[in-house]
Amino acid sequence: LAATHYDVLVVGGGAVGLYTALDARTRGLKVALVEAHDYGAGRSGCTPKVLQAGVHDFQRVVRRRDLFLLGPALDRQQEYATLLRVAPRLMEPVDCVLPVF
């Protein structure tokens, strides 16, 4: 590891670490992934299995009438679109109903 230059060092080879390394690599970065034990055996398997597309963020923008919150909402939507592009086999869209008042 010391002899090579990396753009990103990911510590931890659980689900989150593996995805982080994959995401960075698909963005063209040179990635090193280190894990103390076995890959995929960490606690990140306890993370929620649902990824939100930012619907709640947009709801807060409207409710609070705060455009400052729009940036994070758009960022989350962009990340969701990236996930759909780089890992469509891991994504399963779920229909939902949004009440509008």
VEXKEPA-796413 format. One record per atom (N, C-alpha, C): residue number from 1; residue in one letter; atom name; x, y, z. Coordinates in nm, 3 decimals, always signed. Last residue first. Example, Ala and Ser with C-alpha at 12.3 -4.5 7.8 and 13.67 -1.06 7.14 Angstrom:
BEGIN
i:aa:at:east:north:up
2:S:N:+1.285:-0.225:+0.708
2:S:CA:+1.367:-0.106:+0.714
2:S:C:+1.290:+0.003:+0.787
1:A:N:+1.319:-0.569:+0.780
1:A:CA:+1.230:-0.450:+0.780
1:A:C:+1.320:-0.330:+0.780
***
This chain:
BEGIN
i:aa:at:east:north:up
101:F:N:-5.124:+1.887:-0.053
101:F:CA:-5.230:+1.969:+0.007
101:F:C:-5.225:+2.110:-0.047
100:V:N:-5.066:+1.570:-0.166
100:V:CA:-5.038:+1.712:-0.192
100:V:C:-5.154:+1.793:-0.139
99:P:N:-4.918:+1.261:-0.085
99:P:CA:-5.033:+1.352:-0.073
99:P:C:-4.989:+1.497:-0.093
98:L:N:-4.779:+1.030:-0.278
98:L:CA:-4.742:+1.154:-0.212
98:L:C:-4.865:+1.243:-0.203
97:V:N:-4.725:+0.688:-0.269
97:V:CA:-4.824:+0.792:-0.293
97:V:C:-4.783:+0.914:-0.213
96:C:N:-4.493:+0.475:-0.440
96:C:CA:-4.545:+0.541:-0.320
96:C:C:-4.643:+0.650:-0.362
95:D:N:-4.321:+0.183:-0.546
95:D:CA:-4.422:+0.287:-0.570
95:D:C:-4.468:+0.347:-0.438
94:V:N:-3.983:+0.131:-0.541
94:V:CA:-4.108:+0.102:-0.471
94:V:C:-4.204:+0.217:-0.498
93:P:N:-3.716:-0.019:-0.725
93:P:CA:-3.805:+0.096:-0.698
93:P:C:-3.934:+0.050:-0.633
92:E:N:-3.446:-0.170:-0.625
92:E:CA:-3.583:-0.210:-0.657
92:E:C:-3.675:-0.094:-0.624
91:M:N:-3.107:-0.230:-0.688
91:M:CA:-3.213:-0.133:-0.664
91:M:C:-3.347:-0.190:-0.707
90:L:N:-2.911:-0.397:-0.767
90:L:CA:-2.932:-0.384:-0.623
90:L:C:-3.049:-0.293:-0.588
89:R:N:-2.895:-0.374:-1.037
89:R:CA:-2.935:-0.504:-0.984
89:R:C:-2.962:-0.500:-0.833
88:P:N:-2.791:-0.121:-1.083
88:P:CA:-2.935:-0.141:-1.099
88:P:C:-2.983:-0.274:-1.043
87:A:N:-2.553:+0.039:-1.012
87:A:CA:-2.591:-0.087:-0.946
87:A:C:-2.740:-0.116:-0.960
86:V:N:-2.519:+0.271:-1.159
86:V:CA:-2.404:+0.183:-1.139
86:V:C:-2.439:+0.049:-1.077
85:R:N:-2.782:+0.389:-1.178
85:R:CA:-2.698:+0.372:-1.297
85:R:C:-2.589:+0.267:-1.275
84:L:N:-2.882:+0.395:-0.922
84:L:CA:-2.961:+0.328:-1.025
84:L:C:-2.876:+0.300:-1.150
83:L:N:-2.680:+0.553:-0.807
83:L:CA:-2.699:+0.414:-0.766
83:L:C:-2.778:+0.336:-0.870
82:T:N:-2.735:+0.796:-0.935
82:T:CA:-2.607:+0.730:-0.957
82:T:C:-2.616:+0.583:-0.919
81:A:N:-2.984:+0.855:-0.826
81:A:CA:-2.974:+0.832:-0.971
81:A:C:-2.843:+0.761:-1.005
80:Y:N:-2.901:+0.896:-0.563
80:Y:CA:-2.996:+0.789:-0.593
80:Y:C:-2.989:+0.754:-0.741
79:E:N:-2.744:+1.124:-0.597
79:E:CA:-2.682:+0.999:-0.552
79:E:C:-2.771:+0.879:-0.580
78:Q:N:-2.947:+1.305:-0.671
78:Q:CA:-2.839:+1.275:-0.765
78:Q:C:-2.768:+1.144:-0.726
77:Q:N:-3.096:+1.313:-0.438
77:Q:CA:-3.160:+1.266:-0.561
77:Q:C:-3.054:+1.227:-0.663
76:R:N:-2.909:+1.425:-0.266
76:R:CA:-2.957:+1.289:-0.240
76:R:C:-3.022:+1.231:-0.365
75:D:N:-2.886:+1.680:-0.384
75:D:CA:-2.769:+1.592:-0.373
75:D:C:-2.813:+1.447:-0.355
74:L:N:-3.142:+1.782:-0.344
74:L:CA:-3.097:+1.757:-0.481
74:L:C:-2.975:+1.665:-0.482
73:A:N:-3.134:+1.804:-0.064
73:A:CA:-3.237:+1.722:-0.129
73:A:C:-3.195:+1.687:-0.271
72:P:N:-2.922:+1.986:-0.020
72:P:CA:-2.909:+1.846:+0.023
72:P:C:-3.013:+1.754:-0.042
71:G:N:-3.057:+2.218:-0.151
71:G:CA:-2.928:+2.162:-0.193
71:G:C:-2.909:+2.017:-0.150
70:L:N:-3.284:+2.283:-0.003
70:L:CA:-3.299:+2.227:-0.137
70:L:C:-3.170:+2.160:-0.186
69:L:N:-3.250:+2.417:+0.230
69:L:CA:-3.259:+2.271:+0.239
69:L:C:-3.268:+2.204:+0.102
68:F:N:-3.271:+2.677:+0.150
68:F:CA:-3.139:+2.631:+0.193
68:F:C:-3.136:+2.478:+0.200
67:L:N:-3.536:+2.733:+0.114
67:L:CA:-3.461:+2.690:-0.003
67:L:C:-3.319:+2.644:+0.031
66:D:N:-3.797:+2.672:+0.303
66:D:CA:-3.655:+2.702:+0.323
66:D:C:-3.575:+2.647:+0.205
65:R:N:-4.057:+2.612:+0.386
65:R:CA:-4.033:+2.719:+0.288
65:R:C:-3.888:+2.769:+0.297
64:R:N:-4.116:+2.398:+0.533
64:R:CA:-4.047:+2.507:+0.602
64:R:C:-4.025:+2.629:+0.514
63:R:N:-4.247:+2.240:+0.338
63:R:CA:-4.311:+2.271:+0.467
63:R:C:-4.248:+2.392:+0.535
62:V:N:-4.057:+2.226:+0.127
62:V:CA:-4.189:+2.285:+0.106
62:V:C:-4.252:+2.327:+0.239
61:V:N:-3.839:+2.104:+0.251
61:V:CA:-3.821:+2.230:+0.178
61:V:C:-3.954:+2.301:+0.164
60:R:N:-3.953:+1.867:+0.346
60:R:CA:-3.907:+1.969:+0.441
60:R:C:-3.888:+2.104:+0.375
59:Q:N:-3.995:+1.738:+0.101
59:Q:CA:-4.110:+1.770:+0.186
59:Q:C:-4.072:+1.879:+0.288
58:F:N:-3.736:+1.693:+0.019
58:F:CA:-3.819:+1.787:-0.058
58:F:C:-3.941:+1.830:+0.023
57:D:N:-3.669:+1.501:+0.214
57:D:CA:-3.597:+1.628:+0.207
57:D:C:-3.678:+1.733:+0.131
56:H:N:-3.837:+1.291:+0.152
56:H:CA:-3.855:+1.360:+0.281
56:H:C:-3.783:+1.495:+0.282
55:V:N:-3.730:+1.218:-0.096
55:V:CA:-3.868:+1.266:-0.088
55:V:C:-3.890:+1.344:+0.042
54:G:N:-3.484:+1.107:-0.147
54:G:CA:-3.489:+1.246:-0.107
54:G:C:-3.628:+1.303:-0.093
53:A:N:-3.496:+0.840:-0.194
53:A:CA:-3.460:+0.925:-0.308
53:A:C:-3.470:+1.072:-0.273
52:Q:N:-3.356:+0.614:+0.039
52:Q:CA:-3.456:+0.713:+0.003
52:Q:C:-3.405:+0.798:-0.112
51:L:N:-3.316:+0.276:+0.063
51:L:CA:-3.250:+0.400:+0.026
51:L:C:-3.355:+0.498:-0.020
50:V:N:-3.335:+0.025:+0.300
50:V:CA:-3.412:+0.115:+0.215
50:V:C:-3.330:+0.241:+0.189
49:K:N:-3.211:-0.122:+0.489
49:K:CA:-3.208:-0.175:+0.353
49:K:C:-3.282:-0.086:+0.254
48:P:N:-3.000:+0.015:+0.743
48:P:CA:-3.130:+0.002:+0.677
48:P:C:-3.116:-0.044:+0.533
47:T:N:-2.735:-0.198:+0.873
47:T:CA:-2.786:-0.070:+0.823
47:T:C:-2.920:-0.090:+0.754
46:C:N:-2.616:-0.428:+0.945
46:C:CA:-2.732:-0.386:+1.026
46:C:C:-2.792:-0.255:+0.977
45:G:N:-2.390:-0.461:+0.806
45:G:CA:-2.504:-0.539:+0.762
45:G:C:-2.631:-0.504:+0.837
44:S:N:-2.193:-0.336:+0.942
44:S:CA:-2.270:-0.254:+0.848
44:S:C:-2.386:-0.332:+0.786
43:R:N:-2.039:-0.494:+1.103
43:R:CA:-2.169:-0.452:+1.154
43:R:C:-2.251:-0.373:+1.053
42:G:N:-1.871:-0.740:+0.886
42:G:CA:-1.882:-0.635:+0.987
42:G:C:-2.025:-0.600:+1.025
41:A:N:-1.818:-0.913:+0.683
41:A:CA:-1.853:-0.972:+0.812
41:A:C:-1.876:-0.869:+0.921
40:G:N:-1.722:-0.823:+0.442
40:G:CA:-1.865:-0.844:+0.455
40:G:C:-1.909:-0.900:+0.588
39:Y:N:-1.408:-0.980:+0.472
39:Y:CA:-1.494:-0.886:+0.400
39:Y:C:-1.641:-0.923:+0.416
38:D:N:-1.274:-1.041:+0.795
38:D:CA:-1.327:-1.096:+0.671
38:D:C:-1.419:-0.994:+0.604
37:H:N:-1.062:-0.807:+0.930
37:H:CA:-1.105:-0.947:+0.941
37:H:C:-1.152:-0.997:+0.804
36:A:N:-0.981:-0.552:+0.859
36:A:CA:-0.907:-0.622:+0.963
36:A:C:-0.941:-0.771:+0.967
35:E:N:-0.935:-0.421:+0.536
35:E:CA:-1.029:-0.482:+0.630
35:E:C:-0.949:-0.564:+0.730
34:V:N:-0.912:-0.167:+0.288
34:V:CA:-0.848:-0.251:+0.389
34:V:C:-0.953:-0.298:+0.490
33:L:N:-0.881:-0.064:-0.038
33:L:CA:-0.979:-0.109:+0.062
33:L:C:-0.907:-0.201:+0.159
32:A:N:-0.804:+0.204:-0.246
32:A:CA:-0.750:+0.095:-0.164
32:A:C:-0.853:+0.064:-0.056
31:V:N:-0.862:+0.333:-0.572
31:V:CA:-0.912:+0.301:-0.439
31:V:C:-0.833:+0.188:-0.376
30:K:N:-0.872:+0.600:-0.787
30:K:CA:-0.791:+0.483:-0.751
30:K:C:-0.815:+0.455:-0.603
29:L:N:-1.176:+0.699:-0.953
29:L:CA:-1.074:+0.718:-0.851
29:L:C:-0.998:+0.588:-0.826
28:G:N:-1.395:+0.680:-1.124
28:G:CA:-1.261:+0.696:-1.181
28:G:C:-1.150:+0.718:-1.081
27:R:N:-1.633:+0.615:-1.025
27:R:CA:-1.614:+0.757:-1.054
27:R:C:-1.472:+0.787:-1.104
26:T:N:-1.604:+0.354:-0.962
26:T:CA:-1.684:+0.382:-1.081
26:T:C:-1.677:+0.531:-1.118
25:R:N:-1.459:+0.389:-0.722
25:R:CA:-1.393:+0.332:-0.841
25:R:C:-1.471:+0.363:-0.968
24:A:N:-1.653:+0.488:-0.551
24:A:CA:-1.536:+0.570:-0.582
24:A:C:-1.467:+0.520:-0.708
23:D:N:-1.828:+0.265:-0.547
23:D:CA:-1.874:+0.395:-0.595
23:D:C:-1.757:+0.484:-0.635
22:L:N:-1.663:+0.068:-0.433
22:L:CA:-1.719:+0.051:-0.567
22:L:C:-1.761:+0.184:-0.627
21:A:N:-1.615:+0.182:-0.180
21:A:CA:-1.504:+0.154:-0.270
21:A:C:-1.553:+0.139:-0.415
20:T:N:-1.878:+0.188:-0.084
20:T:CA:-1.801:+0.312:-0.095
20:T:C:-1.684:+0.294:-0.191
19:Y:N:-1.941:-0.084:-0.079
19:Y:CA:-2.013:+0.005:-0.171
19:Y:C:-1.935:+0.135:-0.191
18:L:N:-1.758:-0.166:+0.118
18:L:CA:-1.751:-0.221:-0.017
18:L:C:-1.823:-0.133:-0.117
17:G:N:-1.850:-0.016:+0.339
17:G:CA:-1.715:+0.002:+0.286
17:G:C:-1.700:-0.049:+0.145
16:V:N:-2.108:-0.124:+0.369
16:V:CA:-2.091:+0.019:+0.342
16:V:C:-1.952:+0.046:+0.283
15:A:N:-2.053:-0.396:+0.419
15:A:CA:-2.138:-0.356:+0.307
15:A:C:-2.117:-0.210:+0.270
14:G:N:-1.704:-0.396:+0.516
14:G:CA:-1.844:-0.437:+0.530
14:G:C:-1.923:-0.387:+0.410
13:G:N:-1.432:-0.337:+0.529
13:G:CA:-1.485:-0.407:+0.412
13:G:C:-1.623:-0.464:+0.434
12:G:N:-1.249:-0.065:+0.625
12:G:CA:-1.365:-0.147:+0.660
12:G:C:-1.428:-0.207:+0.535
11:V:N:-1.153:+0.223:+0.489
11:V:CA:-1.121:+0.136:+0.601
11:V:C:-1.248:+0.064:+0.641
10:V:N:-1.040:+0.330:+0.185
10:V:CA:-1.161:+0.290:+0.256
10:V:C:-1.119:+0.191:+0.363
9:L:N:-0.880:+0.591:+0.045
9:L:CA:-0.854:+0.475:+0.129
9:L:C:-0.982:+0.446:+0.207
8:V:N:-0.838:+0.735:-0.273
8:V:CA:-0.929:+0.707:-0.162
8:V:C:-0.881:+0.583:-0.088
7:D:N:-0.626:+0.758:-0.446
7:D:CA:-0.710:+0.875:-0.425
7:D:C:-0.797:+0.859:-0.301
6:Y:N:-0.295:+0.636:-0.388
6:Y:CA:-0.438:+0.612:-0.399
6:Y:C:-0.512:+0.743:-0.378
5:H:N:+0.022:+0.530:-0.495
5:H:CA:-0.063:+0.645:-0.464
5:H:C:-0.210:+0.609:-0.487
4:T:N:+0.224:+0.274:-0.348
4:T:CA:+0.131:+0.319:-0.453
4:T:C:+0.049:+0.437:-0.405
3:A:N:+0.368:+0.191:-0.131
3:A:CA:+0.442:+0.221:-0.253
3:A:C:+0.355:+0.278:-0.365
2:A:N:+0.192:+0.126:+0.073
2:A:CA:+0.273:+0.246:+0.087
2:A:C:+0.343:+0.287:-0.043
1:L:N:+0.081:-0.121:+0.000
1:L:CA:+0.000:+0.000:+0.000
1:L:C:+0.084:+0.126:+0.000
***
